[in-house]
């Protein structure tokens, strides 16, 4: 009887542990999915920031070029 009791207790313990492992795996999957989603959003924001920085650099180059042209025009007037 003690042997059957031990086997029954081990089976119950194994069954409850297996359930916890499944729940733990689901939690890990959910966290991984969340992390991947956050990474995708971060990549998108970084790409947008990079494009804005490129645009700002182009505008700065044009402004510098325009200022140089104005300096040249003003030097001719003197």
N, C-alpha and C positions, 0 to 999 in steps of 0.2 A: 504494500500500500504506500509506503514511504517513497518507493521508486516512482509509482504513478503520480504521486503528489509532486515530486520533484520535476518530472517531465511536464506535468500540467503547468506548473509555475514557470518553467523555462519557456514553454510555448506561449503563455500569456505575455511574458516579458518580451519575447521575440516579436510577437504581434504588435505590442504597443510601441516598441522601439522602431519597427519598420514604418509605422504610421508617422512617427516623429521625423524619421529620415525623409519621408516623402514631403512632409510639410516644410521641412528645412530646405529641401531641394527647390520647392516652389518659391520660397522666400528668396533664395539665392537667384533663381531665374528672374523674379520680379525686380530685384535690385540690379541685376545685370542689364535687363531691358531698360530700366530707368537710366542707368549710367550711359548706355548706348544712345538713348534719346537725348540726354543732356549733352553728350559729345557731339551729336549731329547738330544740335542747336548752336553750340559753341563754334563749330566749324562754319556754320552759316553766318553767324555774327562776325567771325573773323574775316571771312571772305568779303562781307559787306564793308567792314572797316578798311580792308585793304583797298577795295575799289574806291572808297571815299578818299583815302589817302593819295591814291594815284591821281584822282581828279583834282584834289587840292594842289598836288605838285604841278600838274599841267597848268592850272590857273596861275600859280605863282610864277612859272616860267613865262607865261604870256604877259603877266603884269610886269615882270622884270624887263622883258623885251619892249613892251610899250613905254616903260620909263626910260629905257636907253634911247629909244627913238625920240622921245620928248627932249631928252638932254641934247641930242644931236641937233634937233630943230632949234632949240634955244641957243645953242652955241653958234649957229649960223646967224642968228639975229643980232648978236653982239658985235 
